[in-house]
Amino acid sequence: MRVRSIVLIVVSLMLLVFSIGCAKQEPPAPAAPAAAAPAAPALDGKTLFDNKCGVCHGIDRATIRAETKEKWVSIVKDMQGKKADWISDVEAAKIVEFLVAEHGKK
């Protein structure tokens, strides 16, 4: 009976050690470098206009008139202020380039 108790204790201790060893978490693998992630394709001014400006109004609203570059900059800047962070400065510059090229005063 005494041997049986000792064997039961030894087996219980072995199971305890085994379960603790399996529960040990390994450190997370290092993250992949940012360069490995595919970059989003650069969008042209017309696509940006369609995606950003076209949410509220279509290109027909822009093509109805021809404006100077300064006026297009002013208009796009006003539109940027309507919804914060919707059109970045880089995107706004591309949109202005498109509008000037297609609908600018010569």
N, C-alpha and C positions, 0 to 999 in steps of 0.2 A: 504494500500500500504506500509505503514511503517512497519507493522507486517510482511508482506511478505519479505521485505528486511532483517529484523532481523532474520527470520527463515532461509533465504538463507545464511546469514553470519554464523549462528550457524552451519548449516549443512556443509558448506564449511570448517569451522574450525575443525569440528569433522572428516571429511574425511582427512584433512591434518594431524591431530594428529594420526589417525589410520594408514595412509600410512607411517608416520615416525616411528611409533612403529613397524610396520611389516618389515621395511627396516633395523632395527637394527640387526646387525650380532652378532651371538653368538660366543664365543671363540671356536677355534677348539678343538675337543676331543683329549685327550692325546694319543700319539702314543703307539702302542702295544710294550711291551718290546722286545728287540732283541732276547731273549731266546725263545720267542714264535714262531719265524720264523723257519721253518724246515731247518736244516743244509744240505748242499750239501754232498752227499755221498763221502767218501774218495775213491780215485781211486788207483788201484794198478799200479805197474811199467809198466806192459805190456800194460794196457789200456792207460796210459799216453804216452808211446812210440807210440802207434797207433795214438792217438789223436794229439800229439804235433810233433813228429818226422816224422810220416807217412804222414804229409802234403807235405813234400818235397821228401821223399824216404821211401820205404817199409822196412819191417823187414828183407827182404832178403839181404839188404845192410849191416845190422848189423851182420847177421848170417854168412856172408861169411868169417868172421875171429873171432879169439878168442884173447882177449886182457887182460892185467892185469887191476886190479881195477884202478890203477893210470892213465893208458892210457884211460880207459873209462871216468874217471872224466875229463881228459883233452879234450877229444872229445866232451863230452856233454857241457863242459864250452865254447868251441869254438862255438858250435851250439847256445848256449844261447846268445852269442854276435852278432849273425847274425840278430836277430830281438828282439829288446828291449822289455822286459816284456812279452814275449811269453811263456817262461818256467821259472817258479819261482825256487828259490833255493831248496825249499821243493820238488817240482816236479822233479827237476834235480836229487836230491838224490835218489828218488824212481826209476827213470829211470836207474840210475847207478846200483842200487841194482839188478834190473831185468837183466840188461846186464851182470853183473858179475856172477849172478846165472846161467843164461842160456848160456852165451857166453864168460865166463871168462877163462883165462888160469889157469889151476890147478897147 
